[in-house]
Amino acid sequence: MTRRWELLESGRISDIVRSKKFYEDLVEFHWRYYSELAFQRKKIREQLNSSLRGAASGFQFLRWQRVVKYKYSLDPLSAKGSLSDPGGRFNVGAIDPTRYPMFPALYLASDKGTALAEVLGRDKNVGSLTPEELALTKPDSISAVSVSGKLESVLDVRASSNLSTLVNLIKSFRLSKPLILEARRLGFPLQLITTEAELKSVLMYDNWRNWPLLYDVPAAGQIFGGIAVDAGIEGILHDSALTGKECLAVFSQNFVNSTSYIQLDDPAPSDDVRPRLDSTNFADFI
């Protein structure tokens, strides 16, 4: 009997070394890219904050949905799970706490299908499956609760007018010539935001996790969320990148001296479950 061998993979040790060096160069490049823009944002910090505060308004929601992993079932209003690496679309998790301060966010959706897709779904339509149906195929244990609430200061990033002042501030940002040359060498396309449409696009980028997971830097939405938190914004209203339905990222750490609240709509199964989040207890949930 003749044994037939298949060649699965081939290469030289030098190729592995070059590949590792290229990846290390990419990580270093992204740190420099982040740092140059972070320095420019810091110089106009208060102006950036004011641009978001001026665009925020009150927002009330009824019977929205909150889906959490099973281990958080007894504390569904807690945002502590959002601090795990890499965080969420609008909050920074444990990417590298020595470089990027972590901050939590509580994520809600207007309907259960969207909440499920946001927590469990990572792909858009696959064959005949919708994002909601795809999420239901996942075996993960979860809990879903209905919530209502009222926030004093919410930024709706779907409206270009709410982003125009901030875009006018950052569209003059520039990158150093050495960084531009390094980007060309690595074949990485640089993008500086100059329009509201570009900002909305990067905020809702499907594969935002690539930046923190591959390059150890926060994604654009996470950076934007940090500016919002610094500005005292209590929430960011946006459409799900998976279903197109409304979603809300809540920064309850900004509930200080606020009448804002979020509460469970239905009776809790135990006295151990905290049914309401507001200015009197927000610190316990983060």
C-alpha positions in Angstrom: 0.0 0.0 0.0 1.4 3.3 -1.0 1.2 6.1 1.6 0.3 9.5 0.1 1.5 12.6 2.0 -0.1 16.0 1.6 2.1 19.1 1.9 0.1 21.3 4.3 2.5 24.1 4.9 6.1 25.1 4.1 8.4 27.9 4.7 11.8 28.9 6.1 12.7 29.9 9.6 13.7 33.3 8.3 10.1 33.8 7.1 8.9 33.3 10.6 11.4 35.8 12.0 10.4 38.4 9.4 6.7 37.8 10.0 7.2 38.3 13.8 9.3 41.5 13.1 6.6 42.9 10.8 3.9 42.3 13.5 6.0 44.0 16.1 6.5 46.9 13.8 2.7 47.1 13.3 2.1 47.2 17.0 4.7 49.9 17.5 3.3 51.9 14.6 -0.2 51.8 16.1 1.1 53.0 19.4 2.8 55.9 17.8 -0.3 56.6 15.6 -2.5 56.6 18.7 -0.1 58.8 20.7 0.3 61.5 18.1 -3.5 61.9 17.9 -4.0 61.6 21.7 -1.5 64.5 22.2 -3.5 66.7 19.8 -6.8 65.8 21.5 -5.3 66.6 24.9 -4.4 70.1 23.8 -8.1 70.9 23.0 -9.6 68.7 25.7 -12.1 71.2 27.0 -13.2 72.3 23.5 -13.9 68.6 22.6 -15.8 68.1 25.8 -17.9 71.3 25.2 -18.7 70.2 21.7 -20.3 67.0 23.0 -22.0 68.6 26.0 -23.7 71.1 23.7 -25.0 68.3 21.4 -26.4 66.1 24.2 -30.1 66.0 25.3 -32.4 64.1 27.6 -33.6 60.6 26.6 -36.2 58.3 28.0 -36.8 54.6 27.1 -39.4 52.1 28.1 -39.1 48.3 28.1 -35.7 48.1 26.4 -33.6 45.0 26.8 -30.4 44.1 28.7 -28.7 40.8 28.0 -25.8 39.6 30.2 -23.7 36.5 30.4 -25.0 34.0 33.0 -22.4 34.8 35.7 -23.9 38.4 35.9 -27.5 37.2 36.2 -27.9 38.4 39.8 -26.6 41.8 38.9 -28.0 42.7 35.4 -27.5 46.4 35.8 -23.8 46.1 36.6 -21.3 47.3 34.0 -18.3 45.4 35.4 -18.4 42.8 32.7 -17.6 45.6 30.1 -14.1 46.0 31.7 -12.9 42.6 30.4 -10.4 42.7 27.5 -11.0 44.4 25.1 -14.1 46.3 26.5 -17.1 47.3 24.4 -17.7 49.5 21.3 -17.7 52.7 23.4 -15.7 51.7 26.5 -12.1 50.7 27.1 -11.5 47.4 28.9 -8.3 45.7 30.1 -6.4 46.3 26.8 -3.3 47.7 28.7 -4.4 49.5 31.9 -0.9 51.1 32.3 -1.4 53.0 29.0 -5.2 53.3 28.6 -7.4 53.9 31.7 -10.3 51.5 31.8 -13.9 52.8 32.1 -17.2 50.8 32.0 -20.4 51.1 30.0 -23.8 49.5 30.4 -25.1 48.4 27.0 -28.8 48.3 26.2 -30.9 47.6 23.1 -34.4 48.6 22.1 -35.5 44.9 21.4 -34.4 41.5 22.6 -33.2 40.3 19.2 -30.8 43.2 19.0 -29.6 42.7 22.6 -28.9 39.0 21.8 -27.1 39.8 18.6 -24.9 42.4 20.3 -23.9 40.1 23.1 -23.6 36.8 21.2 -23.5 37.7 17.5 -20.3 38.7 15.8 -21.3 38.4 12.2 -23.8 39.9 9.9 -26.2 37.7 7.9 -24.7 34.3 7.3 -26.7 32.5 4.6 -30.3 32.6 5.5 -29.7 33.4 9.2 -30.3 36.9 10.5 -27.9 38.3 13.3 -30.7 37.5 15.8 -31.1 34.0 14.6 -27.3 33.5 14.5 -27.1 34.6 18.1 -29.7 32.0 19.1 -27.5 29.3 17.7 -24.8 30.1 20.3 -24.9 27.7 23.3 -23.8 30.4 25.8 -25.8 30.7 29.0 -27.4 34.2 29.2 -30.0 36.2 31.1 -32.3 38.8 29.5 -34.2 41.5 31.4 -36.5 44.3 30.5 -35.4 47.8 31.6 -36.7 51.4 31.5 -35.1 54.6 32.4 -34.4 58.3 31.9 -31.1 60.0 31.2 -30.4 63.7 31.4 -27.5 63.8 28.9 -27.4 61.5 25.9 -25.5 62.0 22.6 -27.2 60.6 19.5 -24.3 59.9 17.2 -26.7 59.1 14.3 -27.4 62.8 13.8 -24.5 64.5 11.8 -25.4 67.8 13.5 -24.4 66.4 16.8 -20.9 65.6 15.6 -20.2 68.7 13.4 -18.6 70.8 16.1 -16.3 68.0 17.2 -15.3 67.2 13.6 -14.5 70.9 13.0 -12.1 70.6 15.9 -10.3 67.4 14.9 -10.2 67.8 11.1 -7.1 70.0 11.4 -5.1 67.2 13.1 -1.9 66.3 11.4 0.5 63.3 11.5 4.3 63.5 11.5 6.3 62.8 8.4 8.1 59.8 10.0 4.8 58.2 10.9 3.4 58.8 7.4 6.6 57.2 5.9 6.3 54.2 8.3 2.6 53.7 7.3 3.7 53.5 3.7 6.4 51.0 4.5 4.0 48.8 6.4 1.2 49.2 3.8 -1.2 50.5 6.4 -3.7 53.2 5.2 -3.9 56.2 7.4 -7.2 57.9 8.0 -7.8 61.2 9.6 -11.4 62.3 10.2 -12.5 65.3 8.2 -16.3 64.8 7.8 -19.2 63.8 10.0 -19.9 60.8 7.7 -16.3 59.5 8.2 -16.7 59.8 12.0 -19.9 57.9 12.0 -18.4 55.2 9.8 -15.4 54.6 12.1 -17.6 54.7 15.2 -19.8 51.9 13.8 -17.0 49.9 12.1 -17.8 46.2 12.2 -14.4 44.9 13.1 -13.5 47.5 15.8 -12.1 44.7 18.0 -9.1 44.4 15.6 -7.5 47.5 17.1 -7.4 46.4 20.8 -7.0 42.7 20.1 -4.3 42.9 17.3 -2.6 46.2 17.9 -3.1 46.8 21.7 -4.7 50.2 21.1 -8.3 51.4 21.7 -10.6 51.5 18.7 -12.1 54.8 17.4 -15.4 54.2 19.2 -13.6 53.5 22.5 -11.6 56.8 22.2 -14.8 58.6 21.4 -16.5 57.0 24.4 -13.6 58.3 26.6 -14.2 61.8 25.4 -17.9 61.5 26.1 -17.2 60.2 29.7 -14.8 63.1 30.2 -17.4 65.5 29.1 -20.0 64.2 31.6 -22.2 62.6 28.9 -24.4 59.8 30.4 -25.0 57.8 27.3 -24.4 57.3 23.6 -27.4 56.5 21.4 -26.6 54.6 18.2 -27.9 51.9 15.8 -26.6 48.4 16.1 -24.1 47.5 13.5 -25.7 44.0 13.3 -29.4 44.7 13.2 -29.8 48.5 12.6 -32.0 48.8 15.7 -31.4 51.4 18.5 -28.8 50.7 21.1 -27.6 52.7 24.1 -24.2 52.8 25.9 -24.7 54.2 29.4 -21.9 55.7 31.4 -23.5 55.5 34.9 -20.3 56.9 36.5 -21.6 60.3 35.3 -24.8 60.0 37.3 -23.4 62.2 40.1 -25.9 64.9 41.0 -28.2 63.6 38.3 -31.8 62.5 38.3 -31.0 59.8 35.7 -31.9 56.2 36.5 -32.3 52.8 35.0 -34.5 50.2 36.6 -35.8 46.6 36.0 -39.4 46.5 34.7 -40.3 43.1 36.3 -40.0 41.8 39.9 -36.6 40.4 40.7 -36.3 36.7 41.6 -34.4 37.5 44.7 -33.8 40.3 47.1 -30.1 40.0 46.2 -30.9 41.5 42.8 -30.6 45.3 42.8 -33.5 46.6 40.7 -32.5 50.3 40.2 -29.4 52.2 39.2 -29.3 55.9 40.0 -27.2 58.7 41.6 -27.4 57.1 45.1 -25.8 53.8 44.2 -24.1 54.0 40.8 -20.7 53.4 42.3 -21.8 49.9 43.4 -22.5 48.9 39.7 -19.1 49.8 38.3 
